[in-house]
């Protein structure tokens, strides 16, 4: 398994003081590169749709459990103890089922993680291999990823080879992040070009 861009960047940043003075280096912006690859945007849209459908399934189960709780509380005073216990066990079983489904879809190593790996990893590997190819052809000792890095405070544009990566992959370069920020004016500067993950929202557990 290939190391992630950010792991490589971190290791190289630690080694930067020793290497910068003697070695040739460059940088890339992987967020910018991926945002200009149509296959990646399509894969992200597909993931979003899957996650939305799975989330609705989970929410429907928890809503059904909430209805069962309300009905039980309205009728509990009429039920003998053995029927109360039976109803409580039935509701608890449905709650366990809903949580298991939630974990199956959104938990670590779950359906969403597997689908993300299936759709995204081949594209990310192509980008990584292209960066590696450029590094070998142009004798770069290391290439840093400046996307989302809080440590890399400034890189001159002349060292950014992101457009070369896109060109070698066969894609057209788009506006750089700096240009998008300038054209956006008063737009929210905290937003990201490409949403990488679909997070699992906390489900509200019905109260007894």
N, C-alpha and C positions, 0 to 999 in steps of 0.2 A: 504493500500500500504506500502510495506516494505521500510525502509530508505535505501539510497544508501550506499555502502561501504565507500565512501569518506566522507559522512556526519557523519557516525559513527566514522570514524578515526579522524575527526576534533574534535568532541566532546570529544573523549577519550584523545586526545592529550592535550586538555585544562585541563582535569582532571588528567593528568598523575602525576604532582607533588604530588597530594594528595593520589593517589592510588598505585604508584609504590613501595613504601616502604613496603606496607602491603599486597598486593594482588599478585596472580599468573597471569601472562599474557603471551601472545604469539603474533606472527605476521603471516600474510599471504601475498602472492603476487598474487592478483587476475588476473593480466595480464598474469602471468606465468601459473596459473591454467587454465584459459580460453584457452590459446594458446595450451594446451595439451588435450583439449576436441575436438575430431573430429567434433561433431555436431555443435560446435560453429564456427569452421573454415568453414564448409559447409554453415551454415547460413550466414556468412559474405560474402562468394562467391556469394550466391544467392542474397543478398542485392546489391552487387556491379554490378551484371548483370542487375538487375532491374533498378538501378540508371543510368547505362550507356544507357539503352534503353530509359528511360524517358528523359534523357538529350538530346539525339539525336532528340526526338520528339520536344522538346522545341526549340532546335537550328534550326531545319528545319522550324519552324514557323517564327522565327526571320529572317532567310535567305530569306524566301518568302516575308516578309515585306520589307526587304531591296531592293529586286528586284522591288517591287511595287513602292517604293520611287524613284528609279532610272528612272523607266519608266515614272512616273508622272512628274518628273523634266524635262525630255527630251521633253515631250509633252505639258507642262503647258502653254507655250506661244501661243499655237494654240487653247486652250480651252477657252470657255466663262466662266464667273465667276460662273454661276450656276453649270456647270460641274466640275470646279475646286473644288468647295465646296463639291460636291458629292464624288469626288475621295478622297479628304482629309478625309472625314468622313468614307469612306470605309477602308482606311488604318488605321485610328485611331481605328476603331472597331476591326480590326485584331490584332492590337498591344495590345489592352485591353485583347483580347482573349488569346494571347500568354502569357501575364503576369499572367492571371488567371490560365492558365495551369501550369505555372512555380510554382506558389504558391500552387496549388493543389498537385503537386508532392513533392516539396521540402520545402514548408513553414512550420512553427510551427504547429504540429498536422496534417501535411499532410500525403500523402500516404506513403512516405518513413519512417516517424516517426512511423506510425501505423504498417507498415510491420516489422520495427526493433523491436518494442515491441512484436509483434506476434512471431517472430523467436528467439529473444535474451532473453526476460524476463524469459521464463520457464527455460532456462539453467542457467541464473544468479540466479534465485530463488533456484534452486537445489544446487548451490554452497553455497549460503547464508545459506540455511537450514542445509547443511552438516557442515559448520563452526559453526553454532549455536549448532548442536548436539555434536561436539567435545568439544566445550566450556563447555557444560553442563556435559558431561561425565568426563572431566578432571578438572573440577572446575576452569576454567579460568575466572577471573573477567572481563577481556576484551581482545579482539584480534584486533590488528592494521593491516591495509592494507598498506604495504610499496610501492605498485606500484604507480609510478607517484607522489609521495609525496615530496614536496620541504622542508617540515618541519621535516620529520623523517630522520635525517642525517645518522644514523648508527643503525643497528640491528644485533646482533650476529646470525650466521647461526643456532645455537642450539635452538633458539627461533622460527625459521621459520617452521611452520607446514603445508606448502603448499602441500608437498608430501603426508602427511597424508590425506589431503582433497581429493586429486586425487585418492588415494588408496581407500578411503571410497566410492568415486563416481564410482569406477571400472575402472579407467583409469591409464595408465602407465605414470610415471613421465618422464619428458624430461630434457634436460640440463637447468640449472639455468641461469638467465640473466648474472651473473658474469662470468660463464663458456663460454657463447656465446660471451661476450665481449672480453674475453681473446683469444678465438680461431679466432675471426674476425680480429685481428691484427690491421691493419690500416683502417678497414671499418668504415663507418660513425657512430659515437657514438650517433648521434641524432635520428637515426631511431628507430622505435618502433616495438616490436614483433608482435603486433596485431593492425591493424587499426580498430578503433572502430566506426568511423563515415565516412560517405561519405558526403563531404560538397557540397553545392550548388554553382557552379561557377557563377560569375556575367556575365549576358548576355550583349553583346554589343548592345546598342540601335542604330538603323540606324539614321543617321542625315538627317534632312530635307534639 
